[in-house]
Each structure stands twice: as structure tokens, then as C-alpha cells.
Amino acid sequence: MSDAEIASALKLDVAQEPPAMASIEGASPFEAGQMPTRKEMAPAIRPVAETIGQVGGGLLGAPLGPAGVIGGEIGGYTLASKGADYLLGDQDKSWSRTARKGRRIR
């Protein structure tokens, strides 16, 4: 059976455009086909990146014992956090800038 025969059996008009997607109240802050910006994605991406960095660092530090796990978690979390800052455009929080200006790093 060809596509045309199937469409006629189901009484479908294959040349017709699909209907526009209806907006559902409260479903998403974006319209269909619209991509969010980096600033809008940051609240979802940052915690995931920090968690992955922390777990990965802990696994890499595990052969060194409990101190290695803790040190690896701290290092992994810090690198992932600063990497997320860089990738998401929050470069004003960069360590190098704050260290050069003599400000306290938080």
C-alpha cells in the first residue's frame, strides 16, 4: 500500500499544513521553537555541573583514602563551578581578576 492509498483510506489530507501548536498556560516560558539564552539556562545547568564535578573529583581522589575523596570533591566542585561561570558568561567572578585586584575570593 502506498502513502497516498493509506491517506485516502484514513481520509487524511496530506497536503494540509499541521495546525499551530497551542500555548498551554504555565507549561513553558518559551514559545514553540524558541531557544533559551545562557542566562535563562544557568539555574538548571550550574547545579548539575557542580554535582558532576564533585562526584568525579571524589572518585578520582578515592585511591588516596578519605582525605583524597574530600580533596577531590572540593577540587572537582571548584573547577566545575568556575567552568560553569566561564561558559555561562559570568566572567566577572573569575579568580584571576579578583586575585589581581587584591580582593578577597568568596
VEXFIBA-118710 format. One line per field, with one value per residue (C-alpha): residue number from 1; x, y, z; residue in one letter. Coordinates in nm, 4 decimals. Layout:
N
n NUM	...
px X	...
py Y	...
pz Z	...
res a	...
END
This chain:
106
n 1	2	3	4	5	6	7	8	9	10	11	12	13	14	15	16	17	18	19	20	21	22	23	24	25	26	27	28	29	30	31	32	33	34	35	36	37	38	39	40	41	42	43	44	45	46	47	48	49	50	51	52	53	54	55	56	57	58	59	60	61	62	63	64	65	66	67	68	69	70	71	72	73	74	75	76	77	78	79	80	81	82	83	84	85	86	87	88	89	90	91	92	93	94	95	96	97	98	99	100	101	102	103	104	105	106
px 0.0000	0.1351	0.1253	-0.1475	-0.3677	-0.3199	-0.4016	-0.7167	-0.8253	-0.7823	-0.9360	-0.6265	-0.5315	-0.1520	-0.1092	-0.2597	-0.0232	-0.0161	-0.2064	-0.0086	0.0912	-0.1398	0.0180	-0.0524	-0.0699	0.2225	0.3830	0.6969	0.8206	0.9282	0.7245	0.7472	1.0784	1.2382	1.5719	1.6536	1.9595	2.2596	2.1329	1.7951	1.9573	2.2084	1.9804	1.9384	2.2904	2.5037	2.3885	2.4221	2.7761	2.8801	2.7408	2.9151	3.2417	3.2095	3.1322	3.4039	3.6608	3.5657	3.6079	3.9476	4.0616	3.9286	4.2569	4.4172	4.1679	3.9168	4.1352	4.1695	3.7932	3.7298	4.0087	3.8913	3.5344	3.6437	3.8666	3.6069	3.3317	3.5526	3.6679	3.3127	3.1751	3.4354	3.3937	3.0191	3.0852	3.3081	3.0784	2.7619	2.9172	2.9699	3.3335	3.3282	3.3583	3.6890	3.9607	4.2344	4.0599	3.9828	4.3334	4.4951	4.2845	4.3668	4.0080	3.9086	3.7853	3.4486
py 0.0000	0.3433	0.6525	0.8049	0.4963	0.4938	0.8662	0.8239	0.5209	0.7235	1.0300	1.2412	1.5466	1.5074	1.8450	2.0272	2.2131	2.0853	2.3034	2.5567	2.4413	2.5759	2.7554	2.5830	2.8163	2.7610	2.4860	2.6718	3.0295	2.9860	2.9734	2.6641	2.6638	2.9362	2.8617	2.9899	3.2088	3.1210	3.3349	3.1589	2.8133	2.8872	2.7927	2.4441	2.3869	2.5140	2.2656	1.9717	2.0724	2.1272	1.7891	1.6075	1.7830	1.6972	1.3295	1.2989	1.4614	1.2318	0.9263	1.0445	1.1099	0.7792	0.5851	0.8296	0.7489	0.9710	1.2809	1.2225	1.1886	1.5144	1.6961	1.5602	1.6673	2.0185	2.0448	1.8973	2.1228	2.4322	2.3575	2.2785	2.5917	2.8168	2.6372	2.6986	3.0656	3.0902	2.9010	3.0784	3.4228	3.5115	3.6022	3.8855	3.6136	3.4934	3.4059	3.5706	3.9078	3.9051	3.7868	4.0569	4.3286	4.2032	4.1354	3.8564	3.5495	3.4213
pz 0.0000	-0.0891	0.1288	-0.0876	-0.0507	0.3270	0.3473	0.1400	0.3471	0.6663	0.4986	0.5673	0.3675	0.3386	0.1658	0.4601	0.6960	1.0529	1.2993	1.5021	1.8466	2.1111	2.4019	2.7327	3.0295	3.2666	3.0563	2.9487	2.9493	2.5844	2.2688	2.0493	1.8620	2.0747	2.2422	2.5918	2.6467	2.8619	3.1490	3.1394	3.1387	3.4172	3.7109	3.5628	3.4306	3.7184	3.9909	3.7519	3.6509	4.0134	4.1198	3.8349	3.9223	4.2888	4.2270	3.9629	4.1886	4.4737	4.2524	4.1316	4.4881	4.6255	4.5869	4.8330	5.1076	5.2875	5.2612	4.8867	4.8472	5.0319	4.8489	4.5145	4.5830	4.6750	4.3689	4.1327	4.2645	4.2391	3.8837	3.7709	3.9369	3.7770	3.4447	3.4593	3.5387	3.2328	2.9960	3.1098	3.0762	3.4438	3.3861	3.6383	3.9067	3.7636	4.0152	3.8139	3.8116	4.1816	4.2695	4.0542	4.2099	4.5587	4.6549	4.8840	4.6966	4.8208
res m	s	d	a	e	i	a	s	a	l	k	l	d	v	a	q	e	p	p	a	m	a	s	i	e	g	a	s	p	f	e	a	g	q	m	p	t	r	k	e	m	a	p	a	i	r	p	v	a	e	t	i	g	q	v	g	g	g	l	l	g	a	p	l	g	p	a	g	v	i	g	g	e	i	g	g	y	t	l	a	s	k	g	a	d	y	l	l	g	d	q	d	k	s	w	s	r	t	a	r	k	g	r	r	i	r
END
